[in-house]
Structure formats: C-alpha cells, structure tokens
Amino acid sequence: MPRERKPSFRAPARFAPYLFGAIQSGLTCLVASGIACAPMLGEGHFLAHWLSAWLIAWVTMLPIVILAAPLIQKLVRRITGN
C-alpha cells in the first residue's frame, strides 16, 4: 500500500536569501547574547536576560543582515574574482 504524502510547506526559492539571513542572524545573535549574559549565570536571571537580549539583538540585526547581504555578496565576488 503506498504511503500517503503529508503536505509540507516549502517556501519558494526566491525567498532563500531572506530565510538564510533570518536563520543566520538569529543564530549569531543567540550565541552573542548568551556570551554577553554569561556573567548572570550565578544570579539566577540568566535565561530571562538571555532571551530578552537575543530578541532585541535579532530584531535589530535582521533588517541589517537582509539589506547588507547582497552588498556583501557583490564585494566577495569582486575580491575573489568570481
């Protein structure tokens, strides 16, 4: 008996650079804010401060990453000759 295919959401390929930027900036901000909040580990407020700092950083960085990515790609192409 053939298996039923579950419908899956796939974003159109044209959104790939934006999805990459969102995931990359989110992960980078998560790590950086965790490092910045590390001194609070002993105070018992680490998780709340980390998540708050991550959200603020990510909301700030996401538009910058999305707007800067095409310019950075052009610069890299010029530097590498590709």
Secondary structure by P-SEA (a helix, b strand, c coil): cbbbbcbbbbccccaaaaaaaaaaaaaaaaaaaaaaacccccccaaaaaaaaaaaaaaaacaaaaaaaaaaaaaaaaaaacc
